[in-house]
Amino acid sequence: MGMMGDPSLAQFVKNPKTAMLVREMVKEGAVEQLRKCFAARMEFGTAGLRAAMGPGVSRMNDLTIIQTTQGLCRYLERCFADLKERGVVIGFDARQHTASGGSSEHFAALAAAVFVGRGVPVHLFSVFTPTPYVPFTVSHLGLCAGIMVTASHNPKQDNGYKVYWENGAQIIPPHDRGISEAIEEDLLPWPESWDTDSASQSPLLKDPYQDIHREYMQSIQQHCLHRCKHTHSHMEEQKDPDPDFPTVEYPNPEEGAGVLNLSFALADKEGASVVLANDPDADRLAMAEKQPSGEWKVFSGNELGALLGWWLFQCWKQRHLQGEPSASVKDVYMLASTVSSKILRAIALKEGFHFEETLTGFKWMGNRAKQLLDQGKTVLFAFEEAIGYMCSPAVLDKDGVSAAAIAGEMVSYLSSSNSVSQQLSAIYDQYGYHITKNSYFICHEQETIRRLFERLRNYSGENSYPTECQGFPITGVRDLTTGYDSSQTDHKAILPTSKSSQMITFTFANGGVATLRTSGTEPKIKYYTELCAAPGDSDVNQLKAELNKLVDAIVEDFFQPQKNNLTPQPE
């Protein structure tokens, strides 16, 4: 509590609402709450920041935003001699938190003031925009960095601060560490950092909205080949952003049907057969289709990934056949994270293009895509199972806006012959069924989690991994915590490894793949499993039964939920 009592520091708390909240907590003796707010500084990690809005160093507020931006600004000054020529872009979503006076728009204005105060030109969006607009602007205008103030699909009290590098992709190591250290170096706000009024009058501040909106839409149109058909879109109750998310409990379309109930009702009323939905900052896309039974099928992230991958390759082939100068199939790439479906690998093997896996998180796919593009390769598509899709290299991050446009076009193209669900089956018939089952256990004991993974690394004696799981033979093991990969001749994993998180992938003789990993943000041990069947093996019920048996074996033998006191994912 030193901060509030220290008169020299009091001048730095300029927001009366956060100060008020702290006084109330002190008056009520709410020690636990105060500890949550002030005990530890927010960790600036690879996704930037994400936390609840409110007072204190562990919360998103005016002061922590200024401190973060000052650190980022210093780090950029060290990295780019031409920072003052090129500048940065700042965008924000529609979130706000009445109690603490925090809002994404206000945080973005403070961040802009920090840069303008240092003589750095800032492109600050005048209205809230989809997250993909920020990386698009970085690439399009050749800027040094981009900041998006958003907590994406998190609950309404949260906010976040996402940073893009000059290559248009999210930051990866060592930049996250470099920025983090630069923040700690100078926590006192510079006087001009608070001065949003002067900043808003500065010739260094520009609003890119009109231009970027137009240019972005034009860049998406290049990926649309069938633009003559018309599809209608309505979504009255959910079309305008509302920071209170009154229509859903969690604004995360990954949660599936519950979040989409309003859309289904509207679609039924309007006679629409397909629903497309974005999350609040429009970087993710969900899709559902009405079945002949009248029920709605929500496609999983992996199923939509299969559909979009298939569709984008069809479009690429069509351009190719029409004699448009495009690369040969050997220069075409698709990417997916290690915990996503391997369906693209199966399509790539059959069609002759390249498929690559990256670490989990779009920052890795965006950075890898940029490397490939710089080598003159064509990156057609990248996706992760958490409904993130990159359908155009104009944005090197997940982008629910272009994905919705391209999915909409696919739907209207299919409507003359097939339903989307029928097309998904056709893809599986052609390239082999890929059945997935993902879930998690909740575990608050770090020590239990560590023991669970160490047991797998020393399964029958030191440094030995299991060779089977209850009668299912294991043919390969990759441990991205230690860097071991049994499939490489030198037993060294190709993908970057990280000691700070647990992640082991087992490959089974029956075509099963299972990854066990810890979550960076939640007390969970997640598992991602998939049965990759050969083309022609199309008894779906039998394949599902086989995968369920494999999952039961993994849960019983590798997780040992009773012994380790693990809580399964709530139904």
Secondary structure, DSSP 8 states (H G I E B T S, - for coil): -HHHH-HHHHTT---HHHHHHHHHHHHHT-HHHHHHHHSS----BTTBEEEEBSSSTTSBSHHHHHHHHHHHHHHHHHH-TTHHHH-EEEEE-S-EETTTTEEHHHHHHHHHHHHHHTT--EEE-SS---TTHHHHHHHHHT-SEEEEE--TTS-TTEEEEEEE-TTSSB--TTHHHHHHHHHHH--S--GGGG-HHHHHH-TTEE--HHHHHHHHHHHHHTT-S-TTS------HHHHS--TT-TT-SS--GGGTHHHHHHHHHHHHHHT-SEEEEE-TTS-BEEEEEE-TTS-EEE--HHHHHHHHHHHHHHHHHHHHHTT-----GGGEEEEEETTS-SHHHHHHHHHT-EEEEE-SSHHHHHHHHHHHHHTT-EEEEEEETTTEEE--TTSSS--HHHHHHHHHHHHHHHTTT--HHHHHHHHHHHH--EEEEEEEEE---HHHHHHHHHHHHBTTSTTB--SEETTEEEEEEEETTTTEETTSTT-B-SS---TTS-EEEEEETTSEEEEEEE-SSSSEEEEEEEEE--TT---HHHHHHHHHHHHHHHIIIII-HHHHT-EE---
